[in-house]
Amino acid sequence: MLGLILGIACVVFAITWDGGHLSAFVRVPVLGLVLGGAFSATISSYYPVQLWNALRGYGRASRLEHRKARALVRLARYAYVARHQGLLQLEQESKSEPEQVVARALQALADGSSFEEAQCLAEACASREVREIAMMERFLESIGGFCPTFGLLGTVIGLVTMLAGMKQSDAMAQGIASAFVATFYGMFLSNVVFLPWANRARETAKEYERFVDNLLLGVRLVQSGTAPLLLAERLKEAMGLTTMPKLQTQEEKPNDPRVVSIRNSKAQPEQSPAPGLKKRLARLGQP
């Protein structure tokens, strides 16, 4: 967003520096031609299901920072469950795990599979989301490639219309200026909006792959019986989190039925026998 604002500011500064007017570059029909043509050409190149999956995958991958902290908290809880209740209990935990990569790996470990087999299943699940982000990258690159083409097309349409209907030189000059606005829109949208957005989608895909590697590292630590706090410290550095989220282990859940509370019997005084029981014992002791 910052780069887009800086790009628009540079263009506005270049237009107004020599006394130009921004109103000369405002042509809503021309903008509709460039954007509508680029989108229509791009959409015709893909299936609607592919575009929907690309938008959904890119939307989920854009929230990686929020997903990192939540995944770290859940992995710390799984480490506690594995240490105190065994790997078999991870099958129940995997049913409520939102990250499909972790859910597949935990289910495989609960079924008795090795970590290598669990890793293969998790990576196969992660590859689907990577493909969706890559589809979004190609989609944006396609729009960025079509924008200059339709901008040139708008310029040709404007010039032909102007030459066919105008006879005065002043009106002809104004028509030529309006026609070249389409080329400006095409170049601007391509190089300032869509191509940088495509590069960002490419970096998002790389960041998601690193996120998957960190999740699998957490699953390996869970399998090896690492302490929850040690697991959290290690993954915090690997994920690049600045602050440690609040961990929610099983000890911090007093209403959890899986936690057994042991009372101290020495702290409770022994209750004396009832008075009626004392009398019966005294009678039995008499000859």
N, C-alpha and C positions, 0 to 999 in steps of 0.2 A: 504493500500500500504506500509506503514512503517513496519507493522508486517511481510509482505512478504519479504521485503528487509532484515530485521533482521534475519528471518528464513534462507534465502539463505546464508547470511553471516556466520551464525553459522555452517551450513553444510560445507561450503567451508573451514572454519577455522579448523573444525574437520578432514577434509580430508588431508589438507596440513600440519597439526601440526606434524605428524610423518613422513613426507617426502613423502606422497602420491601424486599422479599426478591426476589432474582433467581430463585429457584426458582418463583415464581408466573408467570414469563414463559417457563418452559421447558415447551413442549408439542410433543413430537416429531411426533405425528400431525397437529397443526395446521400445523406447518412443512412436512411432507410434502404436505399439501393445497395450500398456497399455492405452493410451488415446483413441485410436479408439475403442478398445473393451469396455471400460467403457462408452463412449458416445453411442455406438450402443446398449448396453444393457439397458441404461437409456432411450433412445429415444423409444425403443420398448415397454417400460412400459407405455407411455403416448401417447395421441393423438397429432398430430401436432398443432392443434388449441390451445390446452391447453398450449403447450410450447411457442407458439407465444404470447398468452395473458400473460403468466408469464413473458416473457422477456420485453414486453411492459409495464406491470404494475410495474415491478421492476425498469425499466428505469425512469419512471415518479416519483416513490417514492424516487429515489436516488437524485432528485433535490428539496428536500423539503425546504432547506434554501432559495433558490431562489423563490420558490412558496410562502413561508411565507410572505416575504416582499411585493410581488405583491398583495396577498390576503388582507393584512392589508390596503393597499392603496385603494383597491376597496371597502372594507367594510366601510371605512371612508366616501367614496363618497355616498354609499347607505344610510348611516346614515343621511347625509345632505338631500338627496332626500326624505327620509321618513319624516323628520321633516318639510320640506318646501312644499312638494307636495303631501304627503300622501303615504300610503302603496300601493295604486293601481298603482302608477308609477313604482313600483318595477318589475312589469310584463315585462315592456319594458327593464329594466336593466338586467333581468335574461336571456334574449335571447343572450346577448354577454358575459355572465359570463363563463370563461373557467373551473372553478371548478364545477363539476356537483353536488357536495354536496350543495354548496351555491345556485346554480341555482334552484335546486328542492325546497329548503327551501324558497327562495324568491318567486317563483311561487305559492307555497302553501299559503304564507302570503298574496300575492296579490289577491288570490281567496277567501280570507276571512277565511281561516282555522286557527285553533289555533296553538300555537307554538308546542304543543305535536304532533299534526298531521304532521306538517312540519318536526319535528325532526324524526319521524318514516320514512318518505319518504327519508330524507337525509341519515339516517343510512342504509337504504336498498340499496341506491346507493353506499355508502362507503363500504359496505360489499363485493361488487364485486371486488373492487380493493384490499381489504385485502385478499380475496381468491387468487387473482393472485399473490400477494407477497408470500403467504404461499405455492403456487404451485412452485414458484421459489426456495423457501427454500427446499422443498422436492426433487426437481430436483437436486440441488447441493449436498444434502445429499446422494442421490442415486449414483451420480458419485463418491463421496468420499468413498462410501461403495464398489463399484465395482473395484476401482483402485487397492487395495491390492490383490483382487482375480485374476485380469488379470496379476498383477505383478508376483504372484506365478505361474500362467499358463505360463508366459514367461520364468520363471526360469526352469520349468519342460521341456519346449520345448528345451531350450538351453542345459540342461543336457543330454537329450535323443539324441540330434543331436551330441553333443560332444562325448558321449560314443560310439555311433554307427560309427563314422568316424575317430576318433583319436586313435593313438596307442602310440605316444611318450608321456612321462610324462610331459615334459615342455609345450607342446601344450595342454595337458589335464588340467594342472593347469590354463593356460590362458583361456581356454574355461569355466572352472568352475567360474572363476572370472567374465567373461562376462555374464554368465548365471544369476548370482546373482544381476547383475545390474538391471534386471527387477523387482526384489523384492524391491530394493532400490527406483526405480521410483514409484512403486505403493504406498509404505509407504509415500514417500515424497509428492507426489501429493495429497494424501488423507488427511494427517495431517497438511500440511503446506498451501495448496491452497484451496481445495474444502470444507472441513469441517469448517475452519474459515470463509470462504465466506458464507456458509450456516448460521452460527451464526450471521453474519452481516445482512443477509437478515431477520432473525428473529427480530433483533433489529430495522431494518428499518420498519417492520410491526408494531411494538409497537409505534415507533415514528409517523408513519402515523395515527394511531388511536388517539394519543394525538393531532395531527394536526387537525383531524376531530372534536374533542371535542372543540378545540379553534375556529374553524370556526362556529360551532353551537352556541358557546357563543357569537360570533360577531353578528350572525343573531338575537339572543335574544336581544342584546343591540340595534340593529337597530329597532326591533319591539317596544321596550320600549321607543324609542325616545331619546336615549342618544346622547349627543353632539359628533360630529365627533372627536374632539381632545381628549375628555375623552375616547371614545371608542378605539382610537389608543393607548393611553397610557396604558390602561388596557390590550389590546391584545399584546402589545409589551412585557410586562412582562410575560404574560402567554406563549407566543411562544418562549421566550428566545432570542429575538433579541437584539443585543448589541447597535445598532444605530436605530434611528427613521427614516424611509424612508420619502421622501418628499410627503406630502399629496396633492392630487389634488381634491379639492372640487369644487362645482359648482361656488363659488365666484371667483375662479382663472381662469375661462374660459370666457373671455370677448366676444367671438363670439358665445357663447351658446344662442340659442333663448329662452331657458327656464328661463334665468336670466333677470329680469326687472330692468333697471337702472332708477332711479328717479332723475330728475334734480331739482336744487334749483331755484325756480322762483324768489327769492329775489335777487339773484346774477345777474340776467339779467335785465337791465333797460327797462322800458316800452317804446315802440316805439310811437312816437307822430303821430297824424293823418296826413294824406296827406294834402298838401296845398289846393287842390281842395275841399276837404271835409270841410276844415275850411271856405271857402267862401260860400259854400252852407248853412252851419249852421248859418253863419252871416246873409244871406239873409232871412232865415226863422225867425230869431229873430227880423227883422225889421217890424214895423207896416205897 
